[in-house]
Amino acid sequence: MTTLPRPTTELSADEARRIALRAQGFLGAPDRRAGVRGVLRRLGAVQLDTISVLARSHELIPYARLGAVGRRTVEEAYWKKESQPAHAFEYWSHAACVLPVEEWPHFAFRRRAYRARPHWHHELPDGAYDQVIKQLRAEGPSWRRSWAAPSAPASGGTGPAPRSPSSGR
């Protein structure tokens, strides 16, 4: 039996750098027609980070690849509008991320595991889990900020303040 040598490719540092930058959408002409959704599909995931100095990270990603993209354009590309189906969903893949809706089936194994242990080993007040499920079935997906803030913890803290969808936070 004849064995062939393993193929090898040698790249200069400059060639490797160009390949990496092109794969991330930083080199070459951006496909502006596909817009923010196209960037998300090409990258496969955009990590969420609520720390905002200039803007949130999920807003900066398309801006860095497409140029001046408004916050509203980004939000409309990621999240469901009244008359259109969702194009993306928020999920804990390797971190909290926005993923293209086409990726949803790939996380079925994880959703099945969560159903087997729905409380994630957290202590919940009686009926809290059922209340959340009931609200999701009645109203569909929603932002955390659209839900009532939890009552003050026993330690005397105030808990997070409710935020309005228009606050941009």
C-alpha positions in Angstrom: 0.0 0.0 0.0 1.3 3.4 -1.0 0.9 6.2 1.4 1.0 9.7 0.2 2.8 12.4 2.1 0.6 14.7 4.1 -0.1 17.9 2.2 1.5 20.9 3.7 1.0 24.6 3.0 3.3 27.3 4.0 2.0 30.7 4.6 3.9 33.9 5.4 2.7 35.9 8.4 1.2 38.5 5.9 -0.7 35.8 4.1 -2.1 34.3 7.3 -3.0 37.8 8.5 -5.0 38.4 5.3 -6.8 35.1 5.5 -7.8 35.8 9.1 -8.9 39.4 8.3 -10.9 38.3 5.2 -12.6 35.5 7.2 -13.8 38.1 9.8 -15.1 40.5 7.2 -12.4 43.1 7.6 -10.7 42.8 4.1 -12.3 43.0 0.8 -15.5 44.8 -0.3 -18.2 44.3 2.2 -21.5 42.9 0.9 -23.6 45.9 1.8 -26.7 44.4 0.2 -26.9 41.7 2.8 -26.4 44.3 5.5 -26.3 43.5 9.2 -28.0 40.2 8.7 -25.4 39.2 6.2 -22.6 40.0 8.7 -24.3 37.9 11.3 -24.7 35.0 8.9 -21.1 35.2 7.8 -19.7 35.3 11.3 -22.2 32.8 12.7 -22.5 34.5 16.0 -22.1 38.0 17.6 -21.3 38.1 21.3 -23.4 40.3 23.5 -21.8 42.5 26.0 -23.9 44.9 28.0 -20.9 47.1 28.9 -21.3 50.2 26.7 -18.6 52.8 26.4 -19.0 53.9 22.7 -21.8 51.4 21.9 -22.6 47.8 22.7 -20.4 45.2 21.2 -23.2 43.7 19.1 -23.7 47.1 17.5 -20.0 47.7 16.9 -19.5 44.4 14.9 -21.6 45.4 11.9 -20.4 49.0 12.2 -16.8 47.9 11.9 -17.6 45.8 8.8 -20.2 47.9 7.0 -19.4 51.4 8.0 -21.9 53.8 9.6 -24.8 51.6 10.5 -27.4 53.1 12.8 -28.5 51.5 16.1 -32.0 51.1 14.8 -30.8 49.2 11.7 -28.8 46.8 13.9 -31.7 46.2 16.3 -34.2 45.6 13.4 -31.8 43.2 11.7 -31.4 41.1 14.8 -34.8 41.2 16.5 -38.3 40.5 15.3 -40.4 43.3 13.9 -44.2 43.2 14.2 -44.8 42.2 10.6 -41.7 40.0 10.0 -40.3 36.8 11.4 -37.2 36.9 13.6 -33.9 36.7 11.8 -31.8 36.0 14.9 -32.1 34.8 18.4 -30.2 35.3 21.6 -28.7 32.2 23.1 -25.9 31.1 25.3 -23.7 29.3 22.8 -20.2 29.7 24.0 -21.2 33.0 25.6 -24.3 35.2 25.4 -24.7 35.7 21.7 -26.9 36.7 18.9 -27.1 33.9 16.3 -28.7 33.7 12.9 -32.1 31.9 13.2 -30.8 29.2 10.8 -28.6 28.0 13.7 -31.6 27.3 16.0 -31.8 23.6 15.1 -28.1 23.1 16.0 -28.9 23.8 19.7 -31.7 21.3 20.0 -29.5 19.0 22.1 -28.9 21.8 24.6 -32.6 22.7 24.8 -33.4 19.0 25.5 -30.9 19.0 28.3 -32.3 22.2 29.8 -35.8 20.7 29.7 -34.5 17.8 31.8 -33.4 20.2 34.4 -35.4 23.4 33.8 -34.3 25.3 36.9 -30.6 25.1 36.3 -30.2 24.2 40.0 -31.3 27.7 41.0 -33.7 28.2 43.9 -36.9 29.8 42.5 -39.9 31.0 44.4 -42.9 28.7 44.1 -44.6 29.1 40.8 -42.0 31.4 39.2 -41.0 28.9 36.5 -44.6 28.2 35.6 -45.3 31.9 35.5 -42.5 32.6 33.1 -43.5 29.7 30.8 -47.1 30.9 30.8 -46.1 34.5 29.9 -43.8 33.2 27.1 -46.6 31.1 25.7 -49.1 34.0 25.8 -46.8 36.8 24.6 -44.0 35.1 22.8 -40.3 36.0 23.1 -39.5 39.2 25.0 -36.7 41.3 26.4 -35.8 40.8 30.1 -36.4 44.5 30.6 -40.1 44.2 29.7 -40.7 42.0 32.7 -41.3 43.3 36.2 -38.2 43.8 38.3 -37.8 41.2 41.1 -38.7 42.2 44.6 -35.9 43.3 46.9 -33.7 40.5 48.1 -33.7 39.6 51.8 -30.2 41.3 52.1 -31.9 44.7 51.7 -30.6 45.3 48.2 -32.9 46.9 45.7 -32.5 44.5 42.8 -32.2 45.7 39.2 -34.3 48.7 38.1 -36.8 48.0 35.3 -35.7 49.5 32.0 -37.9 50.7 29.1 -37.2 49.4 25.6 -36.6 52.9 24.4 -33.8 53.5 26.9 -31.2 51.8 24.7 -29.7 49.9 27.7 
